[in-house]
């Protein structure tokens, strides 16, 4: 056996060069495996899934096929703008099921917040109870601070008004004279028919009757001018007795009939003197919510039993707190936006604070009107919002009832007023936005991944952001409503060559 001739020096150098190149390629591949290995792995899995047989059972899919489809979906992602998180990472970011929500198109209004105070409605909240006649207070049927129903008896007065007594006396005298004339006319009518009495005598009495009738009508009007109602005048005419007592009743809400002042016209049940025969027990609460809501408060009581009062003197002040005003205090430069809100019928929201921090809000409150002047010193422009009220508590103390209204004059609050409107926009919380320089993103759910989608934010306040429609974000997409900043940081860490977020997960 003969030895083979030794290789040429050039061939030896070529083999060494190939070995060095192979070693360098392997070393470079190992050093850059974070960049190419996931893509190569996914491509291989996709190829395997294409050629792998599928289970022929209808409606079912083998685990291998499911993993193949999942790999296919994953391969369709833009890896630079897509992030996959484990269940633990989702919980850490606060992305529970209720925080991944389908977006919707809606109307959003920009608002401004101004300080405000609950105030009375001029001419509506306060009602003064004044006596139209001179008299002496016989009974006071309620106490200051108590709740009274409209129509409840408040005061009984003994009349000492000289003009009224004289007017009643003259009226009763005229009624007697009219009765005498009517009786004489009835007697003379029969005698005239028989020819026993000349007809001119009957005519004289008829003329006298007509004159008394005219005088009586004038006297009726005089009594009405003294403050008596028509039923009261009729009672005097029927009973032929002078009325000596004046009964004064609580007025009805938004209506002030003339029989709020009565001169002993009928038997009534005083507010503080119910009997067990009434439909309510003496110490029971009102029988219905509507009955309770109509309560008036005896805010101020000015007289006491035995006190003499002159005509026109205020006996008490009642307050009707069922409907109040909120007085908002804006600046003069806010006039245009307030006019816009009023003209468009936009509703305001009142935010009441509590000592324990748990306040509450009242929504859908319309602006009634704007003040026509700006305060010269403070430059404050006042405007007024209607505030419905309700009773939140009632208790019985002896013969009197006391109620607590939810709102009352002097209460301070914040008024949130709409000043601009965006229609057909996507509205999300601020925590759903992630910023990267001038770009703003949201994270849209795509299977088990979240894709970063750029959006155009038209407006934002302290809580929400308004996103324009027509961009890459569809109006029926499901997005993460919170944790966008954490997702953004995880995506940057992934793209920067950090730990593989897919490591340990099967796709």
Secondary structure, 3 states (H helix, E strand, C coil): CCCCCCCCHHHHHHHHHHHHHHHHHHHHHHHCHHHHHHHHHHHHHHHHHHHCCCCCCCCCCCHHHHHHHHHHHHHCCCHHHEEECCHHHHHHCCCCHHHEEECCEEEEEEEEEEEEEEECCCCCCEEEEECCCCEEEEEECCCCCCEECCCCEEEEEEECCHHHHHHHHHHHHHHHHHHHHHHHHHHHHHHHHHCCCCHHHHHHHHHHHHHHHHHHHHHHHHHHHCCCCHHHHHHHHHHCCCCCEEEEECCECCECCHHHEECCCCCCCECCCCCCCCCCCCCCCCCCHHHHHCCEEEEEECCCCCCEECCCCEEEEEECCCEEEEEEEEEHHHHHHHHHHHHHCCCEEEEECCCCCCCEEEEEECEEEEEEEECCCCCEEEEEEEEECCEEEEEEECCEEEEEECCCCCCEEEEEEEEEEEEEEEEEEHHHCEEECCEEEEEEEECCEEEEEECCEEEECCCEEEECCCCCCCCCCEEECCCHHHHHHHHHHHHCCCCCCCCCCCC
